[in-house]
């Protein structure tokens, strides 16, 4: 016998579920399609790695024999989640046969030796900081809509993290829009790194509303430690856009408007716009009302929304989807729009302060 343990079935299902996020669906290296199960002292670890990102989920277990083996991930998950007993026993022998027993259910499947599993990257001597998972979750969730999805500039397929003077800034940019979120963090460190968007998407699935996440950063890798689960990922290399230069310093118009009312109004006006019927959304910022209109080959739409405007009144054109993406990621009931002429990017900000800042590039309007 090379390994044997018993653990809670629900906890094991959750652990496998977490590990599945970094399993390669199809790989030339068969071991990467599996989960490496390591039985240690009083706990087991489930490790997955797709050469970009690795996840380790740990849970308590009664370990009779320490050891490790690779089990095919999808088969493992399907078996464990269907077992009806509260506890499950897993044992592996020298021939890599894995026996899974839960209540009356019993399965024997073929595993692989742990030697075939590539080593996860080490973060080593790394700088780092700790913050509430809920805060990091909110920062990533509010900015990731603006991550570039094409690879023309690989560095823009991730979020820039900047830590300076106890303030963490997360920035995403894709050439048409920019999303920025700031929070205070208890750290004296100064650092700057770019995390791939795919990693951040999986990180969101692993983080919980309670507890802290410890972030450790080396030159090429980053580790997020959430207690019972860790995620290690490569970082993106390259020069990120100088976002300070992209944000307009001045504004000649400030519009205060209810976020939900503006979203509803844009959505109604956009009913005639589709991928096939493209048309800019014409937005006329008046003193107390924002007038919206569009015209496509199938007809015209008009809607309006109450607001309070100070400064110059102006008319601008926008891509309706980019406008909605920014507004739907706002976490305040009221929003402040800052404008500086019809062809300058529009800033979307909270009423007070700047804990978030979204930029939306305007579209040129044809004269009616």
N, C-alpha and C positions, 0 to 999 in steps of 0.2 A: 504493500500500500504506500502511495506517495503523498496522499493528502486526504483528510476527512474533516468535515465540520457540519454543524447543524445551526440554522439561523431562522429568523422570522421571515415568512414568505412575503409579506407585504413590504418589509424593509428591503428585501432582496430585489423584489420587482422594481421598487423606486430606484435602487442603486443601478440596476441594469439599464433602466430607462435613461438615467443620467449618462451612463457610459456610452449608450448607443449614439449619442450626439457626435462622438468623434470616431465612430467606426467607419472604415472605408466600405462603401456599398459594393464596389468592384475594384479589386487590386491585383496587380501581378504578384504581390507578396501575400499569399493566402492568410498568413497570421494576422494581417491587418483587418481581415473580415471577421475576426474573433475578438473576444474579451479575455484578457489575461486575469485569471482569478488567483489571488495570492492569499493563502491562509497563514496568518501570523499569530502572535500571542493575543488571544481573546478577541481578535477582529479579523475581518477579511477585507481585501481591497479589490476593486474591479477596475481594471486599467484598459483604456482604449486609446488608439493613436492613428491618425490618418496622414502622418508626416508633416502636417501643417499645425495641428492642434492635438493635444492629449488631455484626457480627463481621467482622474482617479477618484472613485467614490468608495468611501469606507463605511463599514457597519459592524456592529457587535455580533459575535458568533461564539458558539461553544466549539473550540477547535480541539480535535482529538489528535490530529497529525498535521503538522505544518508542511506546506509545500505549495507548488504553483503549477498551473496548467492553462492552456488556451482553449476556450470553448467557443464553437461557432456562435456568433452573437445573436442572429435572428432566431435560430433554433432554441437557444438558451432562453431568450425572452419569451417565445411562444409557449415553451414548456412551463416555466415558472409562473407566468400570469394565469395559467389555466389550472394549476394545482389547487385543490380545494382545502387542504389542511393548513393550519396556522404555521406549522413548522416544516422545513424541508432539510433533508440531509443530502450532502453531495460528497461522493468519494471518488478518487481517481487512482488507478493502479499504474504499474510500471509500463504497461502496454498502451497507455494514454486512453484507456476506456474510462469514461466518466459515467458513474451511476447516480441518478437523481431520484430520490425517494420522498414522497409526500403523501401521507395517509396510505390509501390502497394503490395510488399511482406510482408506477416505477418506469424509468427510462434508462436505457444504456446508449450512449452516443460516443463517437470517436472524437477525442480532442487532439491537441498538438503540444509538443514539448515547449516549455516557456523560453528555451534558448532561441527559438525562431522569432521571438518578438523583439522588434528594435527598441533600443533604449530611448526613453523620453528625454528631451533636452533638459539640461541642468541650468538653473538660473544662477547658481553659484553666489559669488559676492555681489549682491544686488542692492540697489537703493530702493526704498519703498515708503509706503504710507498706508494707513488704515482708515476706512470710512464706513458709514452705515450702508448696508446693501441697498436699502430703499432709496437712498440718495443717488448712488451710482446708477441704479436701475433707471431712475427718472431722468438722469442726465443723458444716458445712452438712448433711452426710448424717445426723448424729445428731439434728438439731433440726427438719428440714423436715417431719417427719410431723405436727407440731403446727401447721403453717401453716393458717389458715382457708381453706376452699375456696369459701365463698359471699361475695358482695360486700356484705353488710349493713354490715360495717365494712371498707372497702377497705384501710385501713392495716394490718389484721391478715392480709392476703393476702401478706404479706412477712415477712422476718426483720429484727429490730432488731439493728444492730451498734453496740456501744458500746466505744470505746477510751479508757482512762483509766489513768494511772500504769503504763504498760507492760503492761496486761492487756486483752485483747480478749474481750468477752462477746457471744455470739450468742443471741438469744431469739426463740422463736416461740410464739404463743398463739392459741387458737381458741374460747375461752369455756368449754371443758370440760377442757382440759389445757394445760400449759405445759412447754416444753422449753428448757433453758438449757445452754450449753457455754462453758467458759472456757479460755483459753490465754495464756501469756506471749508478748508480741510486743516486738521491739526497736524501740521508738518512743517519743518524748517527746510525741507529738501527743495532743490530746484531741478526740474527735469522736463524733458520734451520727448515724446515718442508717438508712433502711429500704430494703432491696433487695427488689424483687418476687420472689415464690416461683418464677415461671416463669423469670426470669433465672437464679436459683440452680440450677434444674433443668438448664438448658442449660450453665451454668458447670461443673457436675459432669462433664458429658460431655467437656468440653474440657481439664480439668486432668489432668496425668499424675502418677504417684507420685514422679518426680524433679523437681528444679528448684524455683524460687521463683516467686511471683506478686507483681507490684507492683500495689498498689491505690491509685487516685487518685480523690479525691472532691471534687466541686464542689457548689454549692448544689442543683442539680437533677439532676446526672448522676454516674455512677460508671464508672470504666474499670478493667478487670482486664487487666493485661499479662502474658501467659505466655510471652513471647519470640517464638515463631513465630506466635503467635495472640493477638489482643486482642478483648475484648468490651466494648462500651459500652452502658449502659442508663440509662433514666430512673430516678429514685428515687421512692419513694412519699412523699406529703406527708400530714401529719396528726399527731395526738397518739397515740402508742403507749401501751398500757396501762402503768400504773405497776407493773411486775412486782415491784419490791421489796415493795410493800404486799400483793401477792397471795400471797407466800411466807410460810407460818406461821413465826414466830420460835421458838416453843416446841415441844417434843414430849414426850408422856408415855409413849410406847411406842417401843422400837427393836427391829426384827426383822432378823436377819441370815440370809440364805438363799441357796442356790445358784441362780444366774440360770436356767440351763438346766432344772434340776429344777422350778422354779416355773412356767416357761413350759409345759413338758410337762404338768404337772398342770392348769393352767388350760385348755389346749387339749383335754385329755380331758373335763373337766367341761363345756366349752362345746359339745360335739358335739350337744347337744339344743337349743342356742340358734341362731336364724337371724333374718334380717330379718323373717320372717313370725311366728316364735315368739320374741318378745322376753321376756327375763327377766333381772333382775339376778343377778349371780354373788354368792352369799352366802359371804363369806370370814371364817372364824373364826380369829383369831390366838391360838394357845395357847402354852404355855411352850416346847414342843419340837416342835410340829407345827402346820402351817396346814391347817385343814380347809376344803374347798371343796364347795359344793353348789349345785344349781339345780333348779328344777322348772318345766316347761312343760306345755302341754296334751298332749304326747305321752309324757311320763314324767319321771323324776327321775334325776339323776346326782350322784355323790359321789366325791371323790378327796382325797388328802392329800399333804403334802410336809413333810419334816423342816426344822426351823428352830431358831434360838436367840433367844428373846424376853426382853427386860428391860423392866420397867415394867408398866403396866396391861395386862391381857388384854382384848381387845375383838373385837366382830363388826361387819363393815361390808359394804355392798353396793357393787358396781362394775359398770360396763359392761365386759363381758369384752374387747371389741375395744380400748377405750381402755387397759385394763390391759396387754394384749399388745403394743400399739404402743409403749408406754413401755419394757417389758422387752426387746423385740426390738432396741431401739436402744442398749441398754447395752453398753459395751465392756469390761466386767470379768466374771470368772467368778462372783464373789460380789457380792451387792448388799445395801445397808442401806436398810430401809424405816422412815421416821419418821412416827409417827401422833400425832394430838392429839385423840382423840375420834372417834366414829363418823360425824360429819357435817363434819369438817374435811378439807381436801385431804391426800392422802398424798404424802409426798416419797420419791422413788426416788433414791438416791445411791450413789456408790462406797463401799467399806469405809473408805478413807482419803481425806480431803480432800473437795473439792467441784468437781472439774473438769467434772462434769456434774450437773444437777439436773432431774429431771422431776417434774411435779405431776400427779396424777390426782384429779379430783373424785369423791367417792363418790355413790352413789345411795341414796335412802331405802328402807329395807327395810320391808315390811309384816310385822306380827307374825304368826308362824306359828300 
